[in-house]
Amino acid sequence: MNGVIVVRSLLVADTGLTALVTEARIAAGSLPQGTELPAISLISVSSVDRNIPAPGSKRRVTERVQVTVLARTYPETKSILAAIRRAAADQMPAIDGLTDVTVHTDSAGPDFLDEETGIHMQSQDFRVAFNEAR
């Protein structure tokens, strides 16, 4: 879950993104039903620890984080996704408790429309690598 914390910290620090989606609606985990749109949900998809002999006090972790936009319109979804990429892609943030943090884009998900609710959705994955205490 550290990768989720890393990506969320980048998103909420970006004023271009928070002008589109308030910090309160950029959430780790599932969004509560009835959340005002637009909103962003972050989840950990997978995490891999590098298994090395005599690793010492730290281990290298690579985590895939999925960032999903939920919006009222298709253009709004695309605009927010572009802002997310600008905020988080190719970054090396300083995060308490982690060292050597890097964030890069990974795959982008397909366009979705929940016809019943009219909610447009799309995701962008990020590959987050860091060292953490064992």
Salt bridges, closest charged atoms under 4 A:
GLU36 OE1 - ARG25 NH1 3.82
ASP49 OD2 - ARG59 NH1 2.88
GLU76 OE2 - ARG72 NH2 2.60
ASP90 OD1 - HIS104 ND1 2.89
ASP106 OD2 - ARG127 NH2 2.52
ASP111 OD1 - LYS78 NZ 3.05
ASP125 OD2 - ARG64 NE 2.75
GLU132 OE2 - ARG59 NH2 2.70
